[in-house]
Amino acid sequence: MQEIHTPGMQNVVLAQKTLADYAPIAGESVIEEIGRLARPLQGARVLHVSSTAYGGGVAEMLHTLVPLMRSVGLEASWRIISGTDDFFLTTKSMHNALQGMDLDLTNAMRAAYLHANVDNAVYFEGDWDYVIVHDPQPAPLRTLRRSDGGKWIWRCHIDLTAANSTYWSFLRPYVEAYDAAIFTMAQYVKQDLQIGRVALVPPAIDPLSPKNAPMQDSRAAEIVRLYGIDPTRPLLTQVSRFDPWKDPLGIIDVYRAVREEFPDAQLALIGSMAHDDPEGMEYYQRTKEYANGDPDIHLLSNLDGVGNIEVNAFQRAATVVLQKSLREGFGLTIAEGLWKGKPVIGGNVGGIPLQIEDGVTGYLVESVDEASQRALELMRYPEEAERMGARGRETVREKFLSTSLLRNYLRLFTDLAITRSVERSEGMVAS
């Protein structure tokens, strides 16, 4: 299928991936099941639509999921929407409000949001069997393209449990225009949402990506040393956007508490600056000010040359991996840390308890004090920490690899294809 370039939406160039390469990790039975699910869907035209091609978990997953869909015989593509600064400022507010912030939704914000979506809808081209629209940014596309065929799916990656009612009331009619919606957990599904089908699909990591592929400890030590880290000293690491929901200031407080017992401890806060997150740089500056010039607090991002390989190294070199989120749709960095055999300390919110079994593969915490105590426990008892990490790696292998994500999408496509066949049959009977 020929890629179509449009002024409003851009096609994402993707690397090639082969499903068979994942067999040694995921298991032959999983690969065989995916093959069975994919056979009736050969040639199906699938389009993913999102707001950015880099930065954050959504883009990361799509860089693997779309090539794997192609590998099993689907004609899959991925496009990103365009928008003004006002649009992305509005969608960042929308993201925060849908996760619980008390924010105003002004008429100017509504106009910026809808104007950008109209622009993207005008240039939307192609004939698709399945269109998956990710998160609130492009949600109105289905309403604006009602005459298009195929099955349309809205994929929500955020935690809606405490959603601001004004923002949700604004967004909900656009979501209800879809044939189905995907959520990470049942708790995220709003009770007033009227939609044909809801699927529960947790996110996943790519075990063969540069961020998660095997790496020797010596190589990891060599890489972190380039960024001023002493690999022979304890290291606390959190990998997240610089965002208030990720609580980087709280992580600095944890580090300071840990230093009272382990004075040579270091902290690495690693984030990615994405073009759809205008708040990121501002919160980076706040975090830098809070660090107060401490030479053992390292704030790093893609702007410092920290990419997927470097993140891999920092997670492997870490003594303790943290994700002390205050709100979290899922938190792929938790699965990443567990996959490296590290017990992870995570906030007891959102999708984090799906991944961490408290006291078994890591710890779930409610406060800075609790996170500090759990970090100290892992540092005092490294052998137990290693056992917890090994259990965590197996949890990820069973539940949170890209092969599981592909399998879940194929199941949903199959269900929607059956629904479409029933609708066609009923239409023929009626006529």
N, C-alpha and C positions, 0 to 999 in steps of 0.2 A: 504494500500500500504506500503510495507516494506521500511524503510529508508536505503539508501545505503551510507556507509562510504567510502570516497575516499581519497587518499593521497593529492591530489591537492585542493579539495574543502571540506569544513566541513559542516555537517548538523547542523542547529541551533535547540537546544532543546527548545520547546515552551510550555507554560502553556495552559491549556484548557480554552476556553471561549464559552459562549452560547449566541446566538443572542437574545433570549427571555429576557435575563437580561437587555437589552438596551431599551426595550419597554417603561418603565415608563419615560425615558428621551427623546428618539427620537420620540416616538408616535407610536401607533399601526398601523397607515396607512403606515408609512415608513417600519415597519417590514413586513407587508403583501406584500408590493411591492417587497421587497427583496426576499421573499418566491416565488413569481410568477416568478421573473427573474431566480432564482436558479433552479427551477424544471427541465427545459430542459437540465441543465448542470450537473445533478447528475453524480458523478463518474469521472468528468473531472479531468485530471491529470495536476496540476499547479505547476510550480516551479518559485520561486523568487530567483534571484542571486544579491548579493551586496558585498560590500567590508569589512563591519564590522558588528558585531552583537550588538554593544553598542556604545553610544556616537553619538549625532546628531539625527536629525529628521527622517531620512530614517529608521534607525534601530528601532527607537521608534514606528513608524507607523507599521512596519512589525511584530513587536511583538504582535500587535492586529489584523492586517488585515489577516494574515495567519491562526491563530486559528479561526477567524470568517468565513473564507472561508471553513474551515473544518466543522464548525458548520452547514453550510447550505448544506453540502453534496459533496463538492469538495475534491479531494485528493490532498491537498496543502502541499508543503514543501518549505523550505528556506535554501539556502546554501550560505556560504561566500567563497570568493576566497582567495588564499594564494598569497604571494608575498614577495620579498626582500625589504630591506630598500630603495634601489635605486628605486624600482618600486613605493613605496608609496611616496617618495620624488618627483618623476616625476608626479604622479597623483595629488599631492597637487599643484604643479606648473601648471598642466593642469587645475585644478579647478580654480585657481586664474586667469589664462590667459583667460579662457572662460568667466570669469566675468569681464574682461576688463584690466587686468594688462599687461604691455608691457614686456614680458619675452621671452627669447630665447628657442627654441626647438632644442636641440642638437641631433646629431646622437646617442650619448650614451643614451640619454633619450628615444629616439624612440626605441632603442634596448632593454632597460630595460623594457619598457612598453609591447612590443610585446612578449618578451621572457616569461614574467610572464603569459601573456594571453595564449600563446601556452601551457605552463605547465598545466594551469587550463583546457584548452580545451581537452588535452590528457586524463585527468582523469574525464571528464564530462560523467556521465552515466545516464541511465534512458530513458524511452520513455514518452514524455510529449505532452499534447495537447496544453498547453500554457506555454511559458517561458517568464518571465518578468525580464529584465536585467536593473539594476538600475545604472544610472549615467555613467560617462566616464570610470571608472576603468575597468570594464569587457566588455566594448562595443564591442571589436573584436570577442567575443565568437561566434556570429552568423556567421560571415565570416569563422571562423575556424571550424564550425560545419554545413556547408552548406547542408550536406546530411541528417541531422536530420529532422524528420517530425515535425508537429505541427505548431502553429502560434507563432512567436517570436515578442516581444514588447520591445522597448527601452523606459525606463522611465527617463526623464530628470528632475532633481529636482533643477537645477540652472538657473540663469538668463543669457541668451545668447545674450541679446540685444546689448551689446558692446563687443562681443567675439573677442579675438585676432584672426586675419584672418589666421595666420600660424597654430595655434592650431586647429581652426575649419576646415581648409582645410585637415589637417591630420586626424581628427576624422570623418568627414562627410561620407566618403565612407563606413566606418564600420556601421554607423547608417543607411545608405540607404539599407543595406542588410536585415533590419528588415521588417516585414509585417506592423507594425504600430509603432507610437511613441506617448508617452504621455507627454504633457507639462502642466505647471501650468496655463499659460496665453497665449493668442494668440500672444502677443508681443514677446514672447520668441522663437517663431518658425522662424528659419532662412529662408529667401526667396528662397535660392538656394537649400533647402533640398528637394530631390525627394524621396518620400516614399508613400506607398499605402494608408495609413490612418493616420490622426492626431487626437488625442483626447485631450480635455482640461479637466483636472481633478485637482482641488485644493487638497492639503494635508488636513489632519484632525487629531484631537486629540481624545484620548480614555477617555470618561468622567468617566469610572469606574476604570481606572488605578490608582495606588498609587499616581501618580503626580497630578491627577485631581479629585479624589474622594472627597466627602464632608469631611470637617475637622472643628472642633470647633475652634473659635478664641482663646480660652484659650490654646488649644493644640498647635496651630501655635505659640503663644507667648512663650510657654514653649520650643519649639524646637529651635526657633531663639535665645533665651537666652543662649542656650548651646554653641552657636558660637560667643558669645560676643556682641550680639545685645541687646539693651535696647528697648523692645517692646512698651514702653510708649513714646518714642521719634520718630520723623518722620524718615521714612526709604525709600530711593530710591533703587530700585532693577532692575538689568538687568541679565537675564539668557541667556548665549550664550557661545559658544566656545571662547577661547582667540585667537582672529583672527583679523587682521587689518580691515577686512570688517565690523566687528561688532563695531568698533570704541570705545573700552573700554577707551582709553585715552580721547576721547571726552566726554564720560560719566563722567569721573573724573572732567573735566572742568565744566560740568553742575552742579555736586555736589558742587564744590567750589563756583559757582555763587549763588546757592541756599543758601549756608551757610551764605552769607552776610545778608540775611533776616531771615533765620531760622538757627541760629548758632549751634543748637543741632541736626541738621540733620545727618543721617548716610547713608552710601552707601554699598551695597552688590553687588559684581560682581561675579556671579556664573557660572562656566564653567565645561565642561566634557572633560577629556583628553582621546582621542580615538587613537587606534593604527595606524589608517590610516591618522593621522594628526601630522606628526613629527614636524610641525611648532608651535604647540600649546604651548609647554613648553617654547620655546624661546620667544613667545609673552607674555606669562604669566610673565616672568621675566622682560620684558620691562614695562609691566603694573605695576608690583610691584615697580620698580624703579621710575616710574612716580608718584605713590602714595606717595613716599617720607616719608614713615614711619608714615603717618597719622593714628592714632589708630581707627578712625571712618570709615576708608575705609577697607572693609573686602573682600579679594580675596579668594574665596572658590571653591573647585572642588571635584570630586569623590575621589581624593587622600586624602581629609580631612574628608572623610566619608559622604559627601553630596550626597545623592541619590534622588530618585524620591519623597519620602515622605518629605524630607527636602526642596526640591524645591517647593513643594506644600505649605509648611509652609511659606517660604520666600515670595512667591507671594501673599499669603493671608495676611501676616503681613505688606506688603508694603503699604506705603502712595501713592507712585507713581511707576508704572511699566514702564520701558523704553525698547525700542529696536531701538536704534539710528544707524541702519545699514547704511552703505554706498552703499552696494550691498546686495541684499537678494532675493533668489529664492522664498521664501514664508515667513518663520519665524514662526514656530509653537508656539514659546513662546508668540507671540502676542495673538493667540487664547487661549492659556492657561491663560494668564492674564485676558483677557476678560471673560473667563468662570468663573473665581473667582470673577466676579463683579467689576473688576478694570478698569478704563479708562486707555488706554495705549498710550504712546507717542512713535511714531515710525518714522523712516526715510521715507521720501516720495519717496521710491524706490521699484522696483521689485514688489513682491507680497504683500507688506505691505498695499497698498491702497485697495486691495481686502478685507481686514479684518477690517480696521479702516475707519469709516465714519467721516471725519474731523469735529470736533466740536460737534459731536453727540455721538460717542462711544469712542472718544479719540482725539488725535491730530496728524497730519502729519507735520513733520518739515524738514527744509533744512539745519539747522546750529546748532551749539552749543548755540548761543544766543537765537534762537527761541525755542529750547528745554528747555532752562533754564526758559524762560518766561512762557512757557506752564506748566512746573512743578510748578512754583510759583502760577499760577492761580489755579491749582488743590489743592494745599496746602492751599491757602487762602479761598477757597470756597468748603469745604468738602461735603456739601449737594448736590451741583451740580455734584461734582465728583461721588457721590454715584448714582445719577440718570443716568449719562453717563455709569457707570459700569453695571447697570441693563440692559440698552439697548444693551450693548455689549454682555452680556451673551446670550440674545435671538438671536442675530445675529449668534453666534457660534452654538446654538442649531439648527438653521434652515439650516446652510450651511457647518459647519466645524467639524462635529462629524464623528467618524469611520464608523457609519452606512451609511453616505453619500458616503464615500470613497468606501466601499464595493459595494454599489449600482452602482456606476460609473464603477467599474471594471466589474461587471456582465453584464452591458449594452455593454461594449466593447467586452467582450468574446462572447456575443450573436451576435453582428454585425460581428465579425470575423468568427464565426461558419456559419453564413448565407453565407458569402463570400466563405468559403471553400466548402459549399454545391453546390453553383453555379459553382465553378471551377470544381468540380467532375462531375457535370451534363454536362458541356461543353466538358470535356474530354471524357465522354462516347459517346456523339454525334459525336465528332471528330473521335473516333475510329470506 
